[in-house]
Amino acid sequence: MSPQTALAQNVPETGTWTQRIPQKGEGKQGGLSGSTLKLAAIITMFIDHTGAAVLYRILISQGLYAAAYSGSPEYYLQFQMAHLPLILTYYVMRYIGRIAFPIFCFLLVEGFVRTHSVGRYLLRMALFAVLTEIPFDLAFAGKPFYFGYQNVMFTLLIGLLTMLGFSRVEKLRIPFVPAVLLDGVILLAGMTAAYFMKTDYDWRGVACIMALYVFRRKKVLQIIAGCVSFAWEWTAPLAFILVGFYNGKRGLPLKYVFYLFYPLHLLLLYLICALMGMGHISVI
């Protein structure tokens, strides 16, 4: 069992809510606001990261690697049966956590098309991506600096830059084929950057963000595109049930909640692991 494949996480703000024409069903009473979606994503992300940072360390400390690489299928099966409740809890938490990133991607697109200042949005995302890296490395690598895996805010930042590139091409009003070719180059650049930077969700995260952006004008098509693009994580498309109830409203003023919660909850999880004597163990 590779610790790299066992670890996958997950934003953004919803921006200033003025620029986009509401779609059918948005703006009505009922439904879920942007802040409600954000809270749902934060809660499921916390569940996911608790499983990845705490429960997985417990399994490692109890002999997971020794059993997995023992060369004895019988011994590994014996370990799994002995720790079955913990293993099942771990997987349930991780599968619940797969809901978070698609919602964050959707909110990222919403924030981009609605914000008054893309520049400030980019700077804020870049600042917190850098500030979060040490808590992220502590939580998952067990040390303050680990350059083999970067936190999800870098993926979101690259997604923002890629959307900015697409929007610039749209404003050029050039023929369809050259526009598609330019968009392809921009998308490839964004995906390549995420891949070589080793960001969380890497190139696939950028591709999923752009699928939601390209189909943003038609809610049904956007949901279908989201389900298809996230199909490689089989519980992730469930996020679009919540997205389907989005009412186009901002909701509570939670603009900075994710920016602050993301590094703080990672520090909290690391401190819990450190107090349990497992802080030095890497789960990446």
C-alpha positions in Angstrom: 0.0 0.0 0.0 1.6 3.2 -1.1 1.3 6.2 1.2 1.3 8.5 -1.8 -1.9 6.9 -3.2 -3.4 6.9 0.3 -3.1 10.7 0.5 -5.2 13.1 -1.6 -6.8 16.4 -0.5 -8.3 19.5 -1.3 -10.6 27.7 -1.2 -11.5 29.9 -2.4 -13.7 32.8 -1.8 -16.9 33.5 -3.6 -15.8 36.9 -4.6 -18.0 39.9 -5.3 -21.4 38.7 -6.5 -22.3 41.1 -9.4 -20.8 40.2 -12.7 -22.5 36.9 -13.8 -26.1 36.6 -15.1 -28.0 34.3 -12.8 -29.0 31.0 -14.3 -32.5 29.4 -14.1 -33.2 28.5 -10.5 -30.6 30.8 -9.0 -31.5 33.7 -6.9 -34.8 32.1 -5.7 -35.7 31.3 -2.1 -34.3 28.1 -0.8 -31.3 26.2 -2.0 -27.8 26.4 -0.8 -25.7 29.6 -0.7 -22.1 29.9 -1.5 -21.2 30.1 2.2 -23.2 26.9 2.9 -21.3 25.1 0.1 -18.0 26.4 1.5 -18.9 25.1 5.0 -19.8 21.7 3.6 -16.5 21.5 1.8 -14.6 22.6 4.9 -16.2 20.0 7.1 -15.7 17.1 4.6 -12.1 18.3 4.1 -11.5 18.2 7.9 -12.8 14.7 8.0 -10.6 13.7 5.1 -7.5 15.2 6.6 -8.1 13.7 10.0 -8.2 10.3 8.4 -5.1 11.0 6.3 -3.0 12.6 9.0 -4.1 10.9 12.2 -5.7 7.5 11.5 -3.1 6.6 8.8 -0.3 7.4 11.2 -1.9 5.2 13.8 -2.0 2.3 11.2 1.7 2.9 10.3 2.8 3.0 13.9 0.9 -0.3 14.5 2.8 -2.0 11.7 1.1 -1.3 8.4 4.3 -1.0 6.4 5.9 -4.0 8.0 2.8 -6.1 7.1 2.3 -4.6 3.6 6.0 -5.2 2.6 6.5 -8.4 4.5 6.1 -10.4 1.3 3.6 -12.6 3.1 0.0 -12.1 1.9 -1.2 -14.1 4.9 0.5 -11.8 7.4 -0.8 -8.7 5.6 -4.4 -10.2 5.7 -3.9 -11.0 9.4 -2.9 -7.4 10.0 -5.9 -6.1 8.1 -8.4 -8.3 10.0 -6.8 -7.3 13.3 -7.2 -3.6 12.5 -10.4 -3.8 10.4 -12.5 -1.2 12.4 -9.7 1.4 12.1 -9.0 0.6 8.4 -12.7 0.9 7.6 -13.0 4.1 9.5 -10.0 5.5 7.6 -11.5 4.6 4.2 -14.9 6.0 5.1 -13.3 9.3 6.2 -11.2 9.5 3.0 -14.2 8.8 0.8 -16.3 11.4 2.5 -13.4 13.8 2.0 -13.5 13.4 -1.8 -16.6 15.6 -1.8 -14.6 18.7 -0.7 -12.3 19.4 -3.6 -15.0 19.5 -6.3 -17.0 22.0 -4.2 -13.9 24.2 -3.8 -13.3 24.0 -7.5 -16.9 25.1 -8.2 -16.5 28.0 -5.7 -13.2 29.0 -7.3 -14.9 29.3 -10.7 -17.8 31.3 -9.1 -15.3 33.6 -7.3 -13.3 34.2 -10.5 -16.3 35.2 -12.7 -17.8 37.4 -9.9 -14.9 39.2 -8.3 -14.2 42.9 -9.0 -10.4 42.3 -8.7 -8.8 39.2 -10.1 -5.4 40.6 -9.2 -6.3 40.8 -5.5 -7.8 37.3 -5.7 -4.6 35.9 -7.2 -2.4 37.7 -4.6 -4.5 36.4 -1.7 -4.4 32.9 -3.0 -0.7 33.0 -3.6 0.0 34.5 -0.2 -1.9 31.8 1.7 -0.6 29.0 -0.5 2.9 30.0 0.6 1.9 30.5 4.3 0.1 27.1 4.4 3.0 25.1 3.0 4.8 24.6 6.4 1.6 23.5 8.2 0.8 21.2 5.3 4.3 19.7 5.3 4.1 19.2 9.1 0.7 17.6 8.9 1.5 15.1 6.2 5.3 14.8 5.9 6.2 15.2 9.6 8.7 18.0 8.9 8.5 21.7 8.1 9.9 21.5 4.6 9.1 18.9 2.1 9.2 19.8 -1.6 7.9 16.5 -3.0 4.2 17.5 -2.5 2.6 20.9 -2.3 -0.7 22.0 -0.7 -4.0 22.3 -2.7 -4.0 26.1 -2.7 -1.2 26.0 -5.3 -3.5 23.9 -7.5 -6.2 26.4 -7.0 -3.8 29.2 -7.8 -2.8 27.6 -11.0 -6.4 27.1 -11.8 -7.1 30.8 -11.3 -4.2 31.7 -13.6 -5.5 29.2 -16.3 -9.0 30.7 -16.1 -7.4 34.2 -16.4 -5.7 33.0 -19.6 -8.9 31.6 -21.0 -10.8 34.8 -20.2 -8.1 36.9 -22.1 -8.5 34.7 -25.1 -12.3 35.2 -25.0 -11.7 39.0 -25.0 -9.6 38.7 -28.1 -12.7 37.7 -30.1 -10.6 35.7 -32.6 -11.9 32.9 -34.8 -13.0 29.6 -33.1 -10.1 27.4 -34.2 -7.3 29.7 -33.2 -9.1 30.4 -29.9 -9.3 26.7 -29.1 -5.7 26.2 -30.0 -4.7 29.1 -27.6 -6.9 27.7 -24.9 -5.3 24.3 -25.4 -1.8 25.8 -24.9 -2.9 27.6 -21.8 -4.5 24.5 -20.4 -1.4 22.4 -21.1 0.8 25.0 -19.4 -1.4 25.0 -16.3 -1.5 21.2 -16.1 2.2 21.0 -16.7 2.9 23.5 -14.0 0.8 21.6 -11.5 2.4 18.3 -12.4 6.0 19.5 -12.0 5.2 21.5 -8.9 3.7 18.3 -7.5 0.6 20.1 -6.2 -2.2 18.3 -4.5 -4.5 16.8 -7.3 -1.7 17.9 -9.7 -2.7 18.3 -13.4 -6.0 16.5 -12.9 -7.1 19.2 -10.5 -6.4 21.9 -13.0 -8.2 20.0 -15.7 -11.3 19.6 -13.4 -11.3 23.3 -12.6 -11.2 24.2 -16.3 -14.0 21.7 -17.1 -16.2 23.6 -14.6 -15.1 27.0 -16.0 -15.7 26.1 -19.7 -19.3 24.9 -18.9 -20.1 27.6 -16.3 -22.9 29.2 -18.4 -25.1 26.1 -18.3 -25.6 24.6 -14.9 -26.7 21.2 -16.1 -23.8 20.9 -18.5 -21.4 22.2 -15.8 -22.7 19.5 -13.4 -22.3 16.8 -16.0 -18.8 18.0 -16.9 -17.9 18.0 -13.2 -19.2 14.5 -12.6 -17.3 13.2 -15.7 -14.0 15.0 -14.9 -14.0 13.8 -11.2 -15.1 10.3 -12.1 -11.6 8.9 -11.3 -12.5 9.4 -7.6 -15.8 7.6 -7.4 -17.3 9.5 -4.4 -16.2 12.9 -5.7 -19.2 13.3 -8.2 -21.5 13.2 -5.1 -20.4 16.8 -4.5 -22.4 17.9 -7.5 -25.7 17.0 -5.7 -24.9 19.9 -3.4 -23.8 22.1 -6.3 -27.1 21.4 -8.0 -28.9 23.1 -5.1 -26.7 26.2 -5.3 -29.0 29.3 -5.4 -26.4 31.8 -6.7 -26.4 33.8 -3.4 -23.3 34.6 -1.4 -24.8 33.8 2.0 -22.8 34.5 5.2 -19.7 36.7 4.9 -17.2 33.9 5.1 -14.6 35.3 2.7 -11.6 34.5 4.8 -12.8 31.4 6.6 -11.1 28.9 4.3 -7.9 30.9 4.1 -7.6 30.8 7.9 -9.1 27.4 8.5 -6.8 25.6 6.1 -3.4 26.2 7.7 -4.9 26.2 11.3 -6.6 22.8 11.0 -3.4 21.4 9.6 -1.4 22.7 12.5 -4.0 21.3 14.9 -3.8 17.8 13.3 0.0 17.9 13.4 0.0 18.9 17.1 -2.4 16.0 17.9 -0.1 13.6 16.1 2.9 15.1 17.9 1.3 14.7 21.3 0.5 11.0 20.4 4.2 10.5 19.5 3.6 10.2 15.8 4.4 13.7 14.5 7.6 12.5 12.8 5.8 9.9 10.7 5.3 10.8 7.0 2.0 9.8 5.3 3.1 11.1 1.9 
